[in-house]
Each structure stands twice: as C-alpha cells, then as structure tokens.
Amino acid sequence: MSERPDLHQHYLRACQNLGQPEHPFIAHVLQEADKNDKIRCTKGITLKIAGNNHLVPVQRVTDGDLQVLASVLHNTVYVTGLDLRYNVLTDAGAKDVATFLQENSTLQYLNLMFNDIGTSGAELIARALHRNKTLAYLRMTGNKIGDKGGMFFASMLRVNSTLEKLDLGDCDMGTQCLIAIATALTQNKSVKAINLNRPLLYSQEEETTVHVALMLKNNSSLVELHLCKHEMKNFGVERLCEALYENPSLRYLDLSCNKITCDGVKFLVELLKRNQTLEILDLHANRIEDDGAIYLSEALALNNRTLQALSVVSNNISGKGLVALSVAMKTNMELSYIYIWGNKFDEATCMAFSELIQMGRLKPNCTDVEPYEVDGHVHLAELSHGLRKHYYWTPSCGEVTNKDANASLAIAAVSEH
C-alpha cells in the first residue's frame, strides 16, 4: 500500500488483453486516482464514474467497459468505493459485478443507481452478497429488477451480516417481495437503513405496511426507513405508530408522497408524545392540511423534544397551520430543520418564518424558504434545501460542503457514504 499505484497503465494493458477499446472517462478517473494521496491512507478512495457528469463530455459505461475495470480493480485494496450510477450496465454487466463482489475483499460502497439491470442481474448480485463480507452500502435504485429480483435480495438479507444500507427504491418491486424483505429484516441485525420507495402495489389493503409494522416491533437495529409512494393511508400509519411506540432504534421515517390526512397525523402525534428516538419525519406530499399541522405543532410545543427535522412540503397547509408550526419552534428548541414550501403562504406565514430566521431561531440553511421584501411586504422565496437534496445527484465538482442543506445526511447518517 505504500507504493504509488498505476491504475491507468494497468487499465490500458487490460484493454489490450481483452480487446476492448479504451473508455476515455474511465481512463481519466484512473489517472486522477493515481495522483490521489489518500491512496496511501487506510481509508481508501471512491472511484466516481457516474454517467450523468454534465461538466465534462461523458461516454456512458457499458458491460464491456465494466469487464475491463473489474479486472483492473480485482486486487486493488485501496479502492473502497465504486460509483457507476446512470450508466448503461445490463444483466451481463451484473455478472462481472457479482464475480467482483465474490472475489474482492475491500469494496464497501457500490452505487449502481439507474442502470439497466433486471431480474437475472439482481439474482447474480444478491447471490454474490451471500458470501461477500465487506460491502456495507449498495444502491440498486431505479434498476427494474421487479418482484422476482426483489425476492433474491430478501433471501440475501437472511444470510448477509455486513450490509448496512440497501437502496431498492424505484425498482418495480411488488407486494410479495416487500413482505419477504420485511420478514427478513425481523431477524437481520446489520441493516441500518433501507429504501423501499415506489413499489408497484395493486391492493388497497395495505398488507405491506402491516408487515413492515410487524418488523419494526421486533427489529432493534434499523435507523432509517423510506416508505415513499406506498399508497399509505391512515390505517397504515396507525399500524406503523403502534409498532414504533416501543422501537428503540428508528431515527428517520420517510412517509412522503402517500395519502395521509389530518386523522392519520393524530396517530403520529401520539407517537411523538411517547417515542424517544425519532429525529426526522418526512411527510412531504401528503394531505395533512391545517388541522394536521396544528396537531403536530401542539405535540412539538408541549411534548416532544426528540424530533430535529420535519418536512410538511406540499400538504395544502395555509397560514393558520404554518403559523402554528412557527410558534411551536419558539418553544421547542430541538426542532432545527423545517421544510414548508409548496403550501399556501399568506402574509402571517411570511412574517412568522421571516422572524424565526432573523432572530436566529431558524438557520437559513435549515429550511427551504428565504424571506425578501417588496413594497414593504415580506414574501418567501424557495431554497433548494431539503431532507434528501442529494438523493438523485451530487455536485460534480468536489464534495457536498453544506450537509445541513441536506438534513438527512447531517442528522441520521448511518455510514460514511
């Protein structure tokens, strides 16, 4: 590890040996990695070969390109992360990924977000993780692996004991595999964060939410849970809240883009009164309206001192409910992040949040609105802050410097990546 590596030269030789043309972006990334002093450190480096880098002309990585790259990285101990998001990898590329995961003993982070991997590719990757002992974070987001592909990951969760974060959002999974995953997580003690966003559900019975609730009654290791676009209604929220009364670990609950109304908020209010661990609650794009916001504000003002971040973006809340939330923040000093854009702002709302920001109670980078004045009247402009600002993209130049603008990273990060 003390010798300076030469990944680029190794890559050029591998291209010749395998008869594969050189990929200019991969070559550039490897050249930059060769210059990276972090290689000498034990932490290692992440190779960022994302296909959506718009600052430079990028040719997307194909299965053939990945085969060469995998052969180069086969015994490279200082590469601990690999970001291959937004490329054109298929099930054939997944075969090389699976082989690499079985043979490599240092990779901790693998991002395959929005490639073209299907059911058979999911099976290969999931089976490789039966034996892999190092990967801590896997993102399969946006690969249409379907219900059958999701079942292979459910089986993997019964065996694997090293994976900490698993993102299966937007993967077209269905009822059967969601139930299987929830059942597997009842016994799994290593997974700390899981994303199950946007499954394809054809029933109104909320069976999947019921099984997730049963899992939360028994799971004591899960920190972060995403259930966006689950067609969840008040019945499902009630089941989740009942389960979370005694749950000792969950800190981040994402219920965005569901069908929760003010009646469902009543169950969340009872949870906030009793639960001592929940720090982030995302209710973005539900239907809580003024009554729901007032219920939340009362619980936050009088009972809860644990919640640090709340999103009520796009909930049809008017000035009455928004002002109530601002008043609660004057009493509750733990609530530091609040996101309210997409609701019905009146002058009282604008004045209330302007006052919170001006008096220093609400930091400008901890909310998604910014006050400005026109003709003596205060208005609120939108800021691009939120709980998951960098979920689909990250800055092309450098690292994310202000993690507060992406509160989920600042508060409930469960691993380095």
C-alpha positions in Angstrom: 0.0 0.0 0.0 3.0 2.3 0.4 3.9 2.1 -3.3 2.2 4.5 -5.6 -0.2 2.5 -7.8 -0.5 2.8 -11.6 -4.2 2.1 -12.3 -4.1 3.8 -15.6 -1.3 1.8 -17.1 -2.9 -1.4 -15.7 -6.2 -0.4 -17.4 -4.5 0.2 -20.8 -2.9 -3.2 -20.7 -6.2 -4.8 -19.7 -8.0 -3.1 -22.6 -5.4 -4.6 -25.0 -5.6 -8.1 -23.4 -9.4 -8.2 -23.6 -9.7 -6.5 -27.0 -11.8 -3.7 -25.5 -11.4 0.0 -26.7 -10.2 2.4 -24.0 -13.0 4.3 -22.3 -11.9 8.0 -22.0 -13.7 8.8 -18.9 -12.6 5.7 -17.0 -9.1 6.4 -18.1 -9.4 10.0 -16.8 -10.8 8.8 -13.4 -8.0 6.2 -13.0 -5.3 8.8 -13.9 -6.7 11.1 -11.2 -6.8 8.2 -8.7 -3.1 7.5 -9.4 -2.4 11.1 -8.2 -4.5 10.8 -5.1 -2.6 10.9 -1.9 -5.5 9.3 0.0 -4.5 6.0 -1.5 -1.6 5.9 1.0 -4.2 6.2 3.8 -6.1 3.2 5.2 -9.4 4.9 4.4 -9.1 4.3 0.7 -10.8 6.1 -2.2 -14.1 6.0 -4.2 -13.9 5.9 -8.0 -16.7 8.2 -9.3 -17.6 7.0 -12.8 -21.1 8.4 -12.9 -22.8 8.7 -16.3 -24.5 12.0 -15.5 -21.5 14.2 -15.1 -22.5 17.2 -17.2 -19.4 19.3 -16.8 -17.4 17.1 -19.0 -18.4 15.1 -22.1 -19.1 11.6 -20.7 -19.4 8.4 -22.7 -21.5 6.0 -20.5 -20.0 2.8 -19.2 -21.1 -0.4 -21.0 -20.9 -4.0 -19.9 -17.6 -4.4 -21.9 -16.1 -1.4 -20.1 -17.0 -2.8 -16.8 -15.4 -6.1 -17.5 -12.1 -4.4 -18.1 -12.5 -2.2 -15.0 -13.3 -5.2 -12.8 -10.1 -6.9 -13.9 -8.1 -3.8 -13.1 -9.6 -3.5 -9.6 -9.6 -7.2 -8.8 -6.7 -6.9 -6.2 -6.8 -3.2 -5.6 -7.1 -2.9 -1.9 -7.2 0.9 -1.7 -10.4 1.3 -3.8 -13.2 1.0 -1.2 -16.0 2.7 -3.2 -17.3 2.5 -6.8 -19.9 4.9 -8.2 -21.3 3.6 -11.5 -24.7 5.4 -11.4 -26.5 6.5 -14.6 -24.7 4.2 -17.0 -25.9 1.5 -19.4 -25.0 -1.7 -17.5 -27.2 -4.7 -18.1 -27.6 -8.2 -16.7 -24.3 -9.1 -18.5 -22.5 -6.3 -16.5 -24.2 -7.5 -13.3 -22.4 -10.9 -13.9 -19.0 -9.1 -13.7 -20.2 -7.1 -10.6 -21.2 -10.4 -8.9 -17.8 -12.0 -9.7 -16.0 -8.9 -8.4 -18.1 -8.9 -5.1 -17.2 -12.6 -4.6 -13.5 -12.1 -5.1 -12.9 -8.5 -3.8 -12.4 -8.1 0.0 -12.2 -4.3 0.3 -15.1 -2.7 -1.5 -17.5 -1.1 1.0 -19.7 1.1 -1.3 -21.3 0.2 -4.6 -23.6 2.6 -6.5 -25.4 1.0 -9.5 -28.3 3.5 -9.5 -30.3 3.9 -12.7 -28.6 1.3 -14.9 -30.5 -1.3 -16.9 -30.1 -4.3 -14.6 -33.1 -6.7 -14.5 -34.2 -9.7 -12.6 -31.4 -12.1 -13.6 -28.7 -9.4 -12.8 -30.4 -8.9 -9.4 -30.1 -12.6 -8.7 -26.4 -12.7 -9.5 -25.6 -9.6 -7.3 -27.8 -10.9 -4.4 -26.2 -14.3 -4.5 -22.7 -12.8 -4.5 -23.7 -11.0 -1.3 -24.4 -14.3 0.4 -20.6 -14.7 0.6 -19.3 -11.1 0.5 -18.1 -9.9 3.9 -17.1 -6.3 3.2 -19.8 -4.4 1.2 -21.7 -2.0 3.6 -23.7 0.1 1.2 -25.4 -0.9 -2.1 -27.7 1.3 -4.3 -29.8 -0.6 -6.8 -32.1 2.4 -7.2 -34.0 2.6 -10.5 -33.0 -0.8 -11.9 -36.2 -2.6 -12.8 -35.5 -5.8 -11.0 -39.2 -6.5 -10.3 -40.8 -8.6 -7.7 -38.8 -11.7 -8.5 -35.5 -9.7 -8.4 -36.5 -8.3 -5.0 -37.1 -11.8 -3.7 -33.4 -12.6 -4.3 -32.4 -9.6 -2.1 -34.9 -10.7 0.6 -33.2 -14.1 0.6 -29.8 -12.4 0.8 -30.9 -10.4 3.9 -31.4 -13.7 5.7 -27.7 -14.6 5.2 -25.6 -11.5 4.8 -24.4 -9.8 8.1 -22.3 -6.9 6.8 -24.6 -4.8 4.6 -25.7 -1.7 6.5 -27.5 0.4 3.8 -29.6 -1.0 1.0 -31.5 1.2 -1.5 -34.1 -0.7 -3.6 -36.2 2.4 -4.4 -37.9 2.7 -7.9 -37.1 -1.0 -8.6 -40.7 -2.0 -9.6 -40.9 -4.4 -6.7 -44.3 -5.8 -5.6 -46.3 -7.0 -2.6 -44.6 -10.4 -2.4 -41.0 -9.2 -2.2 -41.8 -6.3 0.2 -43.4 -8.8 2.6 -40.4 -11.1 2.2 -37.9 -8.2 2.9 -39.9 -7.1 5.9 -39.8 -10.7 7.2 -36.1 -11.0 6.6 -35.4 -7.7 8.5 -37.2 -9.2 11.5 -34.1 -11.3 12.0 -31.4 -9.3 10.3 -29.3 -7.3 12.8 -26.9 -5.5 10.5 -29.1 -3.4 8.1 -29.4 0.2 9.5 -31.0 1.9 6.5 -33.3 0.6 3.8 -35.2 2.4 1.0 -38.3 0.7 -0.4 -39.7 3.6 -2.3 -42.3 3.4 -5.1 -43.2 -0.3 -5.2 -45.9 -1.5 -7.7 -48.9 -2.2 -5.4 -52.3 -3.2 -6.7 -54.2 -3.7 -3.5 -55.8 -1.1 -1.2 -55.4 -3.4 1.9 -52.0 -2.1 2.9 -50.7 -5.6 3.6 -47.1 -4.5 3.0 -47.4 -1.7 5.6 -48.8 -4.2 8.1 -45.8 -6.5 7.6 -43.4 -3.6 7.9 -45.0 -2.6 11.2 -44.6 -6.2 12.5 -41.0 -6.0 11.5 -40.5 -2.7 13.4 -41.9 -4.3 16.6 -39.0 -6.8 16.5 -36.2 -5.0 14.8 -33.8 -3.1 17.1 -31.1 -2.1 14.6 -32.9 -0.2 11.8 -32.1 3.5 11.9 -33.6 4.8 8.6 -36.7 3.6 6.7 -38.1 5.0 3.4 -41.7 4.2 2.5 -42.4 6.9 -0.1 -45.2 6.2 -2.6 -46.7 3.2 -0.8 -50.3 4.3 -1.2 -50.3 4.5 2.6 -53.5 5.8 4.3 -54.4 6.5 7.9 -54.9 2.7 8.6 -51.3 2.0 7.6 -49.9 5.0 9.6 -51.8 3.7 12.7 -50.1 0.3 12.3 -46.7 1.8 12.0 -47.1 4.1 15.0 -48.3 1.2 17.2 -45.1 -0.6 16.3 -42.9 2.4 16.9 -44.1 3.0 20.4 -41.5 0.5 21.7 -39.0 0.6 18.9 -35.6 1.6 20.3 -33.6 2.4 17.1 -35.5 4.2 14.3 -34.4 7.8 13.8 -35.5 8.6 10.3 -39.0 7.8 9.0 -39.9 8.8 5.4 -43.7 8.7 4.7 -43.6 11.1 1.8 -46.0 11.0 -1.2 -48.7 9.0 0.5 -52.3 9.6 1.3 -52.1 10.6 5.0 -54.7 13.1 6.2 -55.1 15.0 9.5 -56.7 11.9 11.0 -53.5 9.9 10.3 -51.5 12.8 11.9 -53.3 12.1 15.2 -51.5 8.7 15.4 -48.2 10.4 14.6 -48.9 12.9 17.3 -49.4 10.1 19.9 -46.1 8.6 18.6 -44.2 11.8 19.1 -45.5 12.1 22.6 -44.2 8.6 23.6 -41.3 7.8 21.2 -37.8 8.9 22.3 -35.7 8.1 19.3 -37.3 9.5 16.1 -35.3 12.5 14.8 -36.5 13.0 11.2 -40.1 12.8 10.0 -40.8 13.4 6.3 -44.5 14.0 5.4 -43.8 15.7 2.1 -46.7 15.5 -0.4 -49.4 14.1 1.8 -52.8 15.7 2.7 -52.4 16.8 6.4 -53.8 20.4 5.8 -54.2 23.0 8.6 -55.7 20.6 11.2 -52.8 18.1 10.8 -50.2 20.9 11.1 -51.9 22.2 14.2 -51.9 18.7 15.8 -48.2 18.4 15.0 -47.4 21.9 16.4 -49.2 21.1 19.7 -47.2 17.9 20.2 -43.9 19.6 19.3 -44.6 22.5 21.6 -45.8 20.6 24.6 -44.5 17.0 24.5 -41.7 16.1 22.1 -38.1 17.1 22.5 -36.5 14.5 20.2 -37.6 15.4 16.7 -34.9 17.5 14.9 -36.3 17.7 11.3 -39.8 17.9 9.9 -40.9 18.2 6.3 -44.5 19.2 5.5 -43.8 20.4 1.9 -46.9 20.3 -0.4 -49.5 19.4 2.2 -52.2 22.0 1.4 -51.4 23.9 4.6 -52.5 27.5 4.8 -51.4 30.3 7.1 -53.2 29.0 10.2 -51.3 25.7 10.2 -47.9 27.2 9.2 -48.0 29.9 11.8 -48.8 27.3 14.4 -45.7 25.4 13.4 -43.6 28.5 13.7 -44.9 29.2 17.2 -44.0 25.6 18.2 -40.4 26.3 17.1 -40.2 29.1 19.6 -40.9 26.7 22.4 -39.2 23.6 21.1 -35.5 24.2 20.7 -34.7 20.7 19.5 -36.6 21.1 16.2 -33.9 22.7 14.0 -34.9 21.8 10.4 -38.3 22.6 8.9 -39.4 22.5 5.3 -42.6 24.1 4.2 -42.5 25.0 0.5 -45.5 24.1 -1.7 -48.1 25.2 0.8 -50.4 28.3 0.9 -48.4 31.2 2.2 -50.2 34.3 3.5 -48.7 37.4 5.0 -48.8 36.0 8.5 -46.8 32.9 7.4 -44.2 35.0 5.7 -43.8 37.3 8.7 -43.6 34.3 11.1 -40.8 32.5 9.3 -39.0 35.7 8.5 -39.0 36.4 12.2 -37.7 32.9 13.1 -34.8 33.4 10.6 -34.0 37.0 11.6 -33.9 36.2 15.3 -31.6 33.2 14.7 -34.0 30.5 15.8 -34.1 29.0 12.3 -30.8 29.0 10.4 -31.1 29.9 6.7 -29.6 26.6 5.6 -32.0 24.6 7.8 -35.2 25.5 5.8 -36.3 25.7 2.2 -37.6 29.3 2.3 -35.9 32.7 2.4 -37.6 36.0 3.2 -37.4 39.0 0.9 -39.3 42.3 0.9 -41.2 44.1 -1.9 -43.0 47.4 -1.3 -43.0 46.9 2.5 -44.4 43.4 2.3 -42.5 40.3 3.3 -42.5 37.3 0.9 -40.8 33.9 1.0 -38.7 32.5 -1.8 -37.8 28.9 -2.3 -34.4 27.5 -1.5 -33.1 24.1 -2.8 -32.7 22.7 0.6 -34.5 19.6 1.8 -34.2 16.2 3.6 -32.9 14.5 0.5 -31.4 17.2 -1.7 -28.6 14.9 -2.9 -30.5 11.7 -3.3 -30.5 11.6 -7.1 -27.4 13.7 -7.8 -24.3 15.0 -6.1 -22.2 18.0 -7.1 -19.8 17.3 -10.0 -17.1 19.4 -8.5 -15.9 18.5 -5.0 -17.8 17.2 -2.1 -21.1 18.3 -0.6 -19.8 21.1 1.6 -23.0 22.1 3.4 -24.6 18.9 4.8 -27.1 21.0 6.7 -28.9 21.8 3.5 -29.5 18.0 3.2 -30.6 17.3 6.7 -30.8 13.5 6.4 -27.0 13.5 5.9 -26.4 15.9 8.8 -28.6 14.2 11.3 -29.0 10.5 10.7 -26.1 9.4 8.6 -25.6 5.7 9.2 -22.3 5.3 7.3 -19.7 7.4 5.6 -21.4 7.2 2.2 
